[in-house]
């Protein structure tokens, strides 16, 4: 009996010691990893600017200067619960990492931090089955980025009429940019407002984009630098995985993309 009591006592002390060690380890992780101690449910539930969106892609890097990170997709169900529907996978961003949207400069090779709607898609390949508006690219398609013509800046253009002021040399010839634009989704960053189409086919804005901040920020397939590379400011991912994302995105759920570092992702 005495020996059995000693055994039980020793087992109890071991269990208490394990519990204390686990508690200490948890406290250490919470102190070292930003956001762990404050975690309140899944990551989308902690994001600040989703509004009524029920679909979100989250792009996250460890540090703001990194050009490699991850992307994952979440959807809110009818009961209001967030569920991960796109597995966490590799993503590349700008060669010089992240920058606050208001501090980005055209051609600075950085990706703007923030929360942005996903509203329009396009690609060299045929529509993979997305519910977003989708444009199969042809040789006349450009994304205007000429600072001398603010009314067309950061707008998709199907052809350049003779009267146009924007220059093709200052714009992206979309179909020529393969493999990057096999598939792409426009990120609603620095977009103009009040867009209309003129008689000659040009798309112009009543409220132009800020020509200092850059244009053509997309989520697209890995480009010429490959899966271990970088972008000029966009977000890039694997072709098959972006195909899955395109088929998943649903404009009725107001999809958004959130881009940030591990220490800022919940606040951007």
Secondary structure, DSSP 4 states (H G I P E B T S, - for coil): -HHHHHHHHHHHHHHHHHHHHHHHHHHHHHHHSTTTTT--SSHHHH-SS-TT--EEEEEEESSTT-SEEEEEEEEE-TTS-EEEEEEEEEEE-BTT-EEEGGG--TTS--EEEEEEEEEEEEESSPP-S-SSEEEE--TTEEEE--TT-GGGTTEEEES--TT--S-GGGSEEGGGSTTGGGSEEEE-SS--EEEEE-TTS-EEEEE---TTS----EEEE--TT-TTS-BSSSEEE-HHHHHHHHHH--GGG--EEEEEETTTTTT-
